[in-house]
């Protein structure tokens, strides 16, 4: 097995894991919209008039990213989207921590204000988890080609409309 083939299989595993994470997070919020709204409100970042939009829009974006990743369709775009979401989530948790709020992040459902105690450990764990997820997304940004993916269908379309089909990652290192 060449390095390129190995990298494709690693990207496949990373893509499916990240898809599962994004789908789980988004569907958990979509299935409990009132709880998702409480989670957004607990951060005290947005004006109340925008909380509803964020509570509905965020899980839709998460599910969309998850579906794209699962299908392997627009993998690099979906990975950028996921990495951007992780940056926002990390900033939100850090903001709550810095401001002394005691909240459950609501990342996988639930969320909202919680009794004080253990915030540092909880917030460090949440930030660490999101950094790992961001690392997975960065892997896919760098190595988007994977097995069991629909991306090759869009590659063919891009070539037909005149885009370059060469891939610097696709170097066969066999002697």
C-alpha positions in Angstrom: 0.0 0.0 0.0 1.4 3.4 -1.0 1.5 6.4 1.3 -1.2 8.0 -0.8 -3.5 5.0 -0.4 -2.8 4.9 3.4 -3.6 8.6 3.6 -6.9 8.1 1.8 -7.9 5.4 4.2 -7.0 7.6 7.2 -9.0 10.4 5.7 -11.9 8.1 5.2 -11.9 7.2 8.9 -11.4 10.8 10.0 -14.2 11.9 7.6 -16.7 9.4 9.0 -15.8 10.1 12.6 -16.2 13.9 12.1 -19.5 13.3 10.2 -20.8 11.3 13.1 -19.8 14.0 15.6 -21.4 16.8 13.5 -24.6 14.8 12.9 -24.9 13.9 16.6 -24.4 17.5 17.7 -26.8 19.0 15.2 -29.5 16.4 15.5 -29.5 16.5 19.3 -30.2 20.3 19.1 -32.8 19.9 16.3 -34.7 17.3 18.2 -34.9 19.5 21.3 -35.2 23.1 20.1 -36.3 24.6 23.4 -33.2 23.1 25.1 -31.0 24.4 22.2 -32.4 27.8 22.8 -31.7 27.7 26.5 -28.1 26.6 25.7 -27.6 29.6 23.3 -29.2 32.0 25.8 -26.9 30.7 28.6 -23.8 32.1 26.8 -25.3 35.6 26.9 -23.5 36.6 23.7 -26.3 37.4 21.3 -29.2 39.8 21.8 -32.4 38.0 22.6 -33.8 38.7 19.2 -31.0 36.7 17.6 -30.9 33.7 20.0 -33.8 31.9 18.2 -32.0 32.3 14.9 -28.7 30.9 16.3 -30.5 28.0 18.1 -32.2 26.9 14.9 -29.5 27.9 12.4 -26.5 26.4 14.1 -27.8 22.8 14.2 -28.8 23.0 10.6 -25.3 24.0 9.6 -23.9 21.2 11.8 -26.2 18.6 10.2 -25.3 19.9 6.7 -21.6 19.6 7.4 -22.2 16.1 8.8 -24.1 15.0 5.7 -21.5 16.4 3.4 -18.7 14.7 5.3 -20.6 11.4 5.5 -21.1 11.4 1.7 -17.6 12.7 1.0 -19.1 15.5 -1.0 -17.3 18.8 -0.9 -15.1 17.3 1.8 -12.6 20.2 1.9 -15.4 22.8 2.1 -17.2 20.7 4.9 -13.9 20.4 6.8 -13.3 24.2 6.6 -16.9 24.7 7.8 -16.4 22.3 10.7 -13.0 23.9 11.6 -14.7 27.3 11.6 -17.5 26.0 13.8 -14.9 24.6 16.3 -13.2 28.0 16.4 -16.5 29.6 17.3 -17.3 26.9 19.9 -14.0 27.3 21.5 -14.4 31.1 21.6 -17.9 30.7 23.1 -16.8 28.4 25.8 -13.7 30.5 26.6 -15.9 33.6 26.8 -18.3 31.9 29.2 -15.3 30.8 31.3 -13.7 34.2 31.3 -16.9 35.9 32.3 -17.4 33.5 35.2 -20.6 31.9 33.8 -21.5 28.4 34.9 -23.1 26.7 31.9 -23.3 23.4 30.2 -22.1 24.0 26.6 -25.1 22.3 25.0 -22.7 20.9 22.4 -24.5 17.5 22.1 -27.9 18.5 23.4 -28.9 19.9 26.8 -27.1 23.0 27.8 -28.0 26.1 29.8 -27.1 27.4 33.2 -25.8 24.9 35.8 -24.8 25.2 39.4 -21.4 26.6 40.1 -18.5 24.3 40.7 -15.8 22.7 38.6 -16.0 25.2 35.7 -12.3 25.2 35.0 -12.1 21.4 34.5 -15.3 21.3 32.5 -14.3 24.2 30.3 -10.8 22.8 29.7 -12.3 19.5 28.7 -14.8 21.1 26.3 -12.1 23.3 24.7 -9.7 20.3 24.5 -12.4 18.1 22.9 -13.1 20.9 20.3 -9.4 21.2 19.6 -9.3 17.5 18.8 -12.3 17.9 16.5 -10.7 20.9 14.8 -7.5 18.8 14.3 -9.6 16.2 12.5 -11.1 18.9 10.3 -7.6 20.3 9.6 -6.5 16.8 8.5 -9.3 16.7 6.0 -8.5 20.2 4.8 -5.0 19.0 4.1 -5.9 15.5 2.8 -9.5 15.6 1.5 -9.2 12.7 -0.9 -10.7 9.6 0.8 -12.3 6.3 -0.1 -16.0 5.7 -0.3 -16.5 9.4 -1.3 -18.6 11.2 -3.8 -15.9 13.9 -4.3 -14.5 12.1 -7.4 -17.9 12.9 -9.2 -17.5 16.6 -8.6 -13.8 16.4 -9.6 -14.9 15.1 -13.0 -17.3 18.0 -13.3 -14.6 20.5 -12.4 -12.3 19.1 -15.0 -15.0 19.4 -17.6 -15.5 23.1 -16.9 -11.8 23.8 -17.1 -10.4 23.5 -13.6 -7.0 21.9 -13.0 -7.3 18.3 -12.0 -3.8 17.8 -10.7 -3.5 17.0 -7.0 -0.1 17.7 -5.3 -1.1 15.1 -2.6 -1.4 12.4 -5.2 2.3 11.5 -5.4 3.0 7.8 -5.8 6.2 7.2 -3.8 6.7 3.6 -5.0 10.2 3.0 -6.5 
